[in-house]
Amino acid sequence: MPRLLYASFDAVPAPKGASRHIQALLDGLLAAGWEVDLATLAARAQPSFPPEIRHHALPRDASRNLLERADTFGAHVLALAQQGPHALWHVRDVWQGVPLALWRAQTGGRTPLVWEVNGLPSFELPVHLPGLANQPALLTRLRKLEQYLLQAADRLVTVSPVTARCLVDLGAEAKRVEVVPNGVTLADYPPRADDDEGP
């Protein structure tokens, strides 16, 4: 069976849509005959996965800020990749994608890298953490990381045609961008009181 490294800076399982999306992709990978090294944040609930999925959960450290936790998680994912081998790397954000792409470039590796783009931190973080709007140097660094991964990833996948157009506008080659609609509506995922499980 081919083995894939799938990494997401999210807790799994969790009530958030990201966790449900991850589980749906895992189901598809299993049905297609893949084995998976799954790297996520640790969740409050103990996950149950079939033996084809090896779950590598990183405990959250509440004493560190979000960017420090993201860097630690990226190092965690890189260590898993270095243990390989993997036929494919699939990441959900820059925190894992950039370390993998840099390591691949440094070592002359050939493992294909897929970036599933659900959002860009340079756009989203200032909304969730308004103080970042007053940190132009940090936002510039985030944009550079995003630009690097837009060029380094072999494939960019998103569920939204709007996001796909944005990625092309930011410099991604259109032929490497693919829209894969998730086939659900907001009614399928009503908000819940415990939707707070995140990085």
Salt bridges, closest charged atoms under 4 A:
ASP10 OD1 - LYS16 NZ 3.95
ASP10 OD2 - ARG92 NE 3.87
GLU35 OE1 - ARG3 NH2 2.63
ASP37 OD1 - ARG3 NH1 3.30
ASP37 OD1 - ARG54 NE 2.91
ASP37 OD1 - HIS56 NE2 3.02
ASP37 OD2 - HIS86 NE2 2.70
GLU116 OE2 - HIS21 NE2 2.87
GLU116 OE1 - HIS90 NE2 2.72
GLU116 OE2 - ARG92 NH1 2.73
ASP154 OD2 - ARG104 NH1 2.62
GLU173 OE1 - ARG176 NE 2.92
GLU178 OE1 - ARG155 NE 3.83
ASP194 OD2 - ARG192 NH2 3.12
ASP196 OD1 - ARG44 NH1 3.70
GLU197 OE1 - ARG44 NH1 2.90
GLU197 OE2 - ARG60 NH2 2.51
